[in-house]
Amino acid sequence: MTGLIARRVASIIPVMLIVSFLTFSLTYLVPGDAASVAAGESATPEQIELVRQQLGLDRPFFVQYASWLVQVVQGDLGTSLLSSRPVLASLTDALPVTLSLTVLALLLAVVAGLTLGIIAGLRPGTAVDRLSTAVATLGISMPSFWLGLILVSVFAVQLGLAPVAGYVPIAEGGIVGWFQHLLLPAVALGTVTAAEVTRQTRAGVVDVSEQDYIRTAVAKGLPRHLVVVKHTLKNAAIPVVTVLGLQASALIGGAIVIERIFAIPGLGTLAIDSVINQDFPVVQGFVLMITLFVLLVSFLVDTSYLYFNPKVRQS
């Protein structure tokens, strides 16, 4: 177990190095001049050249990358060209907002997906099974941005049951205010994930329920709920956990669009504004943070296999 965890942690380092090089290279090759952005629209050519020297943009590419990488390792992601704020401060300010949206969407998806999947898997071929399958198929077919617009139009604008846009931290609006502002975007963001969890849970429960050890447990007279919780669900959870790991990473990407629709000041909004305004240091920091998040989610999924699959522990 220790060796497996150590290998997974060690694999994060080379991936981050590759991503950092690609990110720095792409932003370096993108049309536009970081010195012009930092100097301002009214800057003279002499002022722009001075800013370029101050930022070290007149040095060779690999020298710039090495210097930037050393700063990143030390926790310094640079300074925003537009706001002159440290990039790390801008990202950490927006991170709790995006995490709130992502975690709530994931929780709603897990609760809805597991409930529908378990009910359908325990009654295969019935009307309940066909209905849950149809709902899951419909959920996968709906783009999150389209669903978000529909939810805003119906529940926020027409019915007035939820705020149209914006975000309220728990410290200011309490749990109720926080939940009200994030409910619609979380539903829009988590619908596809809920549908995927439903399908995988249903398939896993049906497959495990047909195994001999389940029949043996039932034949011994064990209570139905004990057989389902202790034996069926645990063994059916491996594909579900894998899907959740993939979907958790996808939720971050989907949050970029959802945050824009609902005017939520998270990482997605920050990233889009930075790309539009060619704020390269913020874009680089955003990519590194998202990459690290995806790798950590993958690590947690791999680690969870140690609990759900004894063969992994033995290997």
Helices and strands as residue ranges (DSSP letters): H 2-29, H 34-39, H 45-55, H 61-73, H 87-122, H 127-141, H 144-151, I 152-158, H 170-209, H 212-219, H 224-226, I 227-232, H 233-261, H 267-276, H 280-308, H 310-314
